[in-house]
Amino acid sequence: NLALTCKSFGWRRTMSTLNWSLIEEVARQAVCSRATDDEMGSLPRYVSGTTTWLSILHRIDHPMLFDVLSSAGIEHRNGDESRVYGTTSGNVSNTAVSSSYIMTTGSHFAEFEITGTPFIGVARPMPKLIYERENFSYFNTYLFDTLLAARTDGWGDGNVHACQYFCRTGETIWTCFEGERTDGFNWVWGWE
């Protein structure tokens, strides 16, 4: 009977103190048994709305894939699209993009194995064609008009469109893709 199946597996049990279904409880237990302490610490305090235990379990089972690599100096590690590494040294701008992973509000977690002194950052969603431009970087001022033209309603009202953390010095840089300050981007010294 469909009603009994839904009641057992999908509906919230009114007699229980838990505020989720049996499926959510199984997903919660699976996440708790697999996730590291750091990963558990980055989860939202109260799971609700579109962030459910089932969606968190899906993300653990399906890591973020970097499907767009911009530059000849970056490759997938052993063909694994969830891992990338730089193949050159020096002042080379490389970009790895996960075009299918859109961050929304809330906490996010990423783990990096760092050798050297890279910049690591996040940016607003962009069409894949933008990354094919020669010497692509979110901080190349000659690209600001092109980057702003890709703006969608999903960006909201914020003015930080790309930001990076510099692993060698701990400095950060962000841009609004406009020339408001020197070269259109802003350094933040000693950011925590």
N, C-alpha and C positions, 0 to 999 in steps of 0.2 A: 504494500500500500504506500503510495507516494507521500501521503500526509504523515505517516509514521516514520518513514525514512527522513523526511525533512525535519521532523521533530527530533529525531535522534542525532542527526548529523549537522543540521544547519540552524535550527532555531535556538534562541537562548532559553536556557532552562529557568523557569520562574522560581523553582524551589531552591535553586543554588545561589550561593553568594557570589559566584563568578559571574562576570558581566560579558561572557562570550560563549560561543557554541563549543561542542565537543571537538570539532575540527580546529577551532582556534586554540583550544587547550593542547591538542596534540602538536600543533605547529609551535606553540610556545615552548613545550618540552623539548622538541627537536632543536629549536634555536638555542635554548639554554644549554643543551648538551654539546653543541658544536661550536658555538661562538666563544671567542677569547674574552678575557675580562675587559680589554680595551674596546672590543666591539660591543659588548653588553653595555658598557658605560656610555657609548655614543647613541644608544637607542632613546627614543622619546620616553619620558617618564610615564605617561599614560598612553597606551595604544588605543587610538580611536580614529573614526573617520576613514580616510583612505589608507592610513598606515595601520595595517593589521598584522598579527603574528604570521599569518599565511603569506602576506606580501614580503615580510622580513625574511622568512624562510626561503622564499623564491629568490631573493637577492643573494642570500648566502649560497644557494645551489647554483646560481647563475651569476658569476662575478662580472663586473663592468668590463666591457670589451672596448679596446681602443681601435676602432675600425678605420680611422683616418690618420695617416702619418704624413706630416708636412715637413719635407727636407730629405736630403739624401743621407743625413747623419743620424737617423733613428730607425730602428728595426724592431720587429716583434722577437721576443726571446723564444727560440726553438719553435717558431711558428704559432706560439700561444698568444692570441690577441688580447689576453688580459694582462700581459707582461710586455713592457718595452724597455729598450736600453739605447743609450747614445753610442754611436760607433765612431765618433770623431772627438777630438779634444780641441780646445781653443774657443774662440768667440763665434760659436755657431748657434743659430736660432733653430731649435727643433720643436715641433708641436705634435703631441699625440692627443687625439680627440675621441671621446666616446659620444658619438652623435645620437645614440639611442637612449642615453641616460640623462634625463633632465632633472636637476635638483630643484626641489620646491622648498617651502619653509620647513624648518626643523633642523635637527642635527644630522650631520653626515660624517662618514668615517672612511678614511683611505689609509692604506699602509704602504710605505715606500722603503725599499732597500736602496740606500743612497751611496754611490761611490762618486767621488768628485764633488763639485759644488754647483749643482743645477739650480735653476729657478723652477719652482713648482707652483701651479696656479689653477684658477678656475675662471671661466668666462661665460657670458651669455650664449644661448644657443644660436648657431649660425648655419647657413646653408653650406653643404660640403664643398661647393665650387670655390668658395672664398679661400680655402686652404691650399688651393692649387696655384695661387699667385707666387711668383718668385720672391724669395726672402720674406715669406710671410711671418709676421709677428703682430700680436695685438698692440704692440707699442710703436709700430712704424707709423708715424704721423701721416704719411702719404696714403695710408689705407683707411684713415678715420671716416671719410665720407662714405666709402664702400661699406664699412662695418656698421655705421649708423643707418644706412639704407636697408640693412637686414633686420632692423628693429621690428619687433612684433608686440602686440598687446600683452603677451606673456611676460615681457620684461618688467612690467609694472612701472612705478614712478621713480625707482632708484636711479642714481647717477653713477654707480660703480659698475662698469660693464665688463671689466677684466681686472684681475689682481693676481699678483705673484709674490711668492716668498723666496728670498735668496738664501740658500742653505749655508753659504760660507759666512755671511755677516749677520744673518737674522733680520735683515731689512726687508721691507715689503714695498711694492709699487702697485699703484692702481691707476686706471684711466677711465674717463668718461667719453672717450673718442672725440673730444673737442679740445681746441687749443687754449683753454682757460689759463693754464699755467705754462711754465717752461716746457716746450715740446708736447704739451697736452697730457702729461702724466705727472703723478705726484708720488714722491718718495715718502715713506713713513719710517722714521728712525726709531729703533728700540721698541717696536710694536710687540705686544705679547700675544 
